[in-house]
Amino acid sequence: MAYQRDVERFLGWLDEQQLDPLYVVLETFHKYTEALYDAEAAPRSIARMLSGVRSFYRFLQLDGFIEQDPTELLESPKLPKHLPEVLTIEEVDRILGAIDLSLPEGQRDHCMIEILYSCGLRVSEICSLKISDLFLEEGFIRVTGKGDKQRIVPISPRAIKELNFWFDARREIEVKPEDEDVVFVSARRGRHLSRITVFHNIKMYVEKAEIGKEVSPHTFRHTFATHLLEGGASLRAIQEMLGHENIGTTEIYTHLDRRFLRQQVLEHFPRNIKS
């Protein structure tokens, strides 16, 4: 429906210009893009509108209304890269320190956040993690990601220690038969955790730790990747551990790393240190 509205808007503009939609050229789309900028449309909105128009002309070509697609060389506006929020090691420790470990769900969440941070898992991956996916003696876990693709991720000794603490508390919980193989379960219901529960609990701990950042489960994944890059890990290794199909997705962390490097220069380069 959004694409349909975008195409209707374009056709309306063509009508105003007294142009036939079947006889337009690349320059026509450049002028339309300029008109959108003049109307103060946001770059992201313009990119979406042009995407709808491209789809429309691909349809016209496939159905034989036109011989050549005039949008073939049409470029979308460059969009600013959104750099995700990243935590410092101290902030991660403060969040973990805000959890009440005397409660079974406290042990669970403490362990869960440690694994989110030290293994770079998505929230869906932490919720579906199975006991049969843990190879703790070897120091690895098997993660099922997007499209049911599996990858092997190293797990730190600290995360293994947290798992053992959680399993001690988990033994006191009456887990439902269908979720016996699930690592993280509700202390009250004995069922696997939902994404909403994980989001809610993390938000609660962040507020208790008085951290003024927008933190979600994905923030720990971004933090994991950024800290690895800062520590000297290769982009290819980070891609493998995050389960990114395309290295281009992983490359956002090079921007975060440059920001870190700049901060290091500002803080430690002799010319920048105030006397």
MOCORLIN-V394696 format. One record per residue. RES is the residue in one small letter. PHI is phi in whole degrees, -180 to 180 (* if undefined). Layout:
BEGIN
res->{RES,RES}
phi->{PHI,PHI}
END
This chain:
BEGIN
res->{m,a,y,q,r,d,v,e,r,f,l,g,w,l,d,e,q,q,l,d,p,l,y,v,v,l,e,t,f,h,k,y,t,e,a,l,y,d,a,e,a,a,p,r,s,i,a,r,m,l,s,g,v,r,s,f,y,r,f,l,q,l,d,g,f,i,e,q,d,p,t,e,l,l,e,s,p,k,l,p,k,h,l,p,e,v,l,t,i,e,e,v,d,r,i,l,g,a,i,d,l,s,l,p,e,g,q,r,d,h,c,m,i,e,i,l,y,s,c,g,l,r,v,s,e,i,c,s,l,k,i,s,d,l,f,l,e,e,g,f,i,r,v,t,g,k,g,d,k,q,r,i,v,p,i,s,p,r,a,i,k,e,l,n,f,w,f,d,a,r,r,e,i,e,v,k,p,e,d,e,d,v,v,f,v,s,a,r,r,g,r,h,l,s,r,i,t,v,f,h,n,i,k,m,y,v,e,k,a,e,i,g,k,e,v,s,p,h,t,f,r,h,t,f,a,t,h,l,l,e,g,g,a,s,l,r,a,i,q,e,m,l,g,h,e,n,i,g,t,t,e,i,y,t,h,l,d,r,r,f,l,r,q,q,v,l,e,h,f,p,r,n,i,k,s}
phi->{*,-64,-63,-62,-63,-64,-68,-62,-64,-64,-64,-64,-65,-60,-63,-63,-85,56,-115,-86,-58,-86,-131,-109,-124,-56,-60,-60,-72,-64,-66,-65,-61,-61,-63,-67,-63,-62,-81,63,-73,-72,-52,-66,-67,-62,-60,-68,-61,-67,-64,-64,-65,-59,-60,-62,-76,-66,-61,-61,-71,-63,-91,81,-75,-134,-83,-128,-81,-73,-94,-56,-102,-77,-101,-84,-63,-70,-98,-66,-75,-88,-86,-69,-67,-130,-95,-85,-61,-62,-69,-60,-65,-67,-64,-63,-72,-85,-93,-81,-79,-78,-101,-57,-68,-69,-59,-62,-69,-61,-66,-62,-68,-61,-74,-56,-77,-87,-119,68,-82,-77,-63,-65,-73,-71,-70,-100,-61,-105,-62,-72,-91,-96,-123,-70,-65,-84,83,-136,-128,-101,-114,-101,-102,-62,67,59,-81,-103,-142,-104,-124,-65,-122,-75,-57,-65,-66,-64,-61,-65,-61,-64,-61,-66,-65,-62,-72,-66,-63,-85,-98,-84,-83,-64,-52,-71,-117,-62,-91,-82,-67,-106,-126,-71,-68,-92,-95,69,-112,-61,-77,-93,-59,-62,-61,-63,-59,-61,-65,-64,-59,-63,-69,-65,-66,-64,-79,57,-103,-86,-128,-82,-115,-130,-55,-68,-60,-68,-66,-62,-65,-55,-66,-65,-66,-64,-64,-63,-82,107,-69,-77,-61,-65,-67,-66,-56,-63,-74,-82,78,-78,-71,-115,-64,-60,-67,-75,-66,-59,-72,-69,-68,-64,-66,-62,-62,-64,-62,-62,-63,-64,-64,-61,-83,-117,-73,-51,-66,-96,-85,-72,-83}
END
